[in-house]
């Protein structure tokens, strides 16, 4: 299917999300032995959208907030600083044991000590996301959307959010917007809900134009046979991954782009980073290359963000995976878990291996 995008749309990229905050000790220290933390607003989906918003494309976030919460105000101000328009219902907290925004408690790791992440999502207000709280006809028909990016994290967050993602996918399909779906499997979200979520994910994947995941995502979310054993290291696995993607193409013929990243962790701060993308009958592969990592969280989201930006810009398909690879690499050099590119040139310099000073 063609990836031709609608013209004259007020929104290039639409992302539904549940916003929260991430608190991280400075200097790569572990959470349990730290008494100082840095707080940032976060979500995987806005991590993806940041590439487009910082590079000047119109982005809209659909979410929900805790009414009169200082954390909600912090998040709204952050989204505005990232040049993102935002629509979201303010939900009354309901007392001290009511709703709140999630906390992502994480350290970045260092050297041979790997990162550890603890998600505290009790009472998460994003679980209430519901299509009835948004005017989807206005958003998709009157204003127009080029790509809606859906994440399995939101699809599996609650029964309400699963239906919300389905309604967004149906509205996008009805009005000619393209659908990107990053599967983002989480075992804790799926426990006891396998049949329910498999049906939701299969429907969304069936209408998606762009499918992103890894071997575990495709197997556990969609029931697709994973890659067979290949040679040593990531480079030796590329042929096996291509076989898995070929099976995906047969099962989901509506999609025209399939992508996944390749990562081998040498140490916390040194990774081999690669990617595979299929577009139609063509393969585009980035052989794993060494990157230096300040904080790995958000690298995969940066890849998807760069891929979608390149598609939105109408570039040639071979550049989509290149720009995505470099945007993901950029995200790992920043303390936020989203990349903040200064301009396209900065990302292309990463792709070219040009780390020289620019004056």
Helices and strands as residue ranges (DSSP letters): E 11-16, E 20-25, G 26-28, G 31-33, E 37-42, H 44-54, E 59-66, H 70-81, E 84-91, E 102-106, E 117-120, G 125-128, G 131-133, H 136-137, I 138-144, E 145-151, H 152-155, H 159-175, E 178-182, H 187-190, H 194-207, E 210-212, H 215-222, H 233-251, E 257-267, E 270-279, E 282-292, H 299-312, H 317-331, H 344-352
